[in-house]
Amino acid sequence: MKLSLKNKLWWAQNKNRITRIGIISITALILVVSVIYFTYSKFTAKNDATAYETTVEKFTKNDFFIASYIDGEWSDRIPDKNEDYAVDKVVCDNDATGTWDEDKWTITIGNAKTKTKCVVYFVTPPKYYAFGEPTASSTTDYNDVINSSGSRVFIQLSNNKYSICYLNEDSQLSCVKFSNISDSHSFSDKCSNTSENSYGYTCKLDDGFNLNVIWESKISVTYTNGTQNYVCSLESDAQSCEIES
C-alpha cells in the first residue's frame, strides 16, 4: 500500500516521536513482565515453603524435603550435633520412613516412592548436674514436676533420652517424659503394676523396696546407653551420673 503525499509528510514529521514512544512502550512492557515474573516466583517460593510443611507438590525423582522442628517451632536449619539437641521423632509422609542416626547426625529415608517430606523433631532435653537440681527445657513443665513432688527429684537416663522421676504422695514412682525413652524404665525390676499414661510412667514399688533408704541414703543405679554404662547416684536429694569405669 502506497502512502499519499500527506501521509508521507506526517510520517516524516512524527517519525522520531513515534520511535521514542515505541521504545518506551517496549521498555515498559519488559519491565511489567519482569515484575510479574519476579512476583510470581516469590509467590511460588512462598507456597513451596508452605507445601514444605503441609502438602506435597508434583513428584520429582529423588526429591526430598527435610523440615526441622526445634522445641515446638519451625526452623530453617538443622541444629549442629554439638548443640546438644535430641531427636524426639522423625515423621515422613506418603508411607515413607525416616530414622535419625545420632552418631552421623543425619537422616535415612526408606520406602520413598514419591516426592517425600520428613519432619525431624528436635528437643532440648533436661540436663543433669553433679549434685545439683535437674533443669528442663520447659520451665512450666519442670515447675509442675517440682511443685507436685518437692525436692525428691532425680533424672532418669536411658538411650540418650531423659525423664524427670519423682516419688508421688501415693508412694508411686512417676517419670515425666521430656523426650522419648524406652518402653521399660530402669526401675522395672523394683516395680509392679507398671503402666504408662498421658502423664508419664507410673509404677507401684514392691514392699521390699525401702522408700526411706532411697531418699535418705545414697543409692546407685546403672543405666546402659548402647555399650556404655552410666552409674547415677542419689544422695541428699542430689543427682550425679558418671561413666562406669
Secondary structure, DSSP 8 states (H G I E B T S, - for coil): ----HHHHHHHHHHHHHHHHHHHHHHHHHHHHHHHHHHHHHHHHHHHHHHHHHS---S--TT-EEEEEEETTEEESS---GGG--EEEEEEESTT-EEEEETTTTEEEEES--SSEEEEEEEE---B--TTB--B-S-HHHHHHHHHHHTT-EEEEEETTEEEEEEE-TTSEEEEEESS---SS-TTGGGEEEEEE-SS-EEEEE-TTS-HHHHHHS-EEEEEEETTEEEEEEEETTEEEEEE--
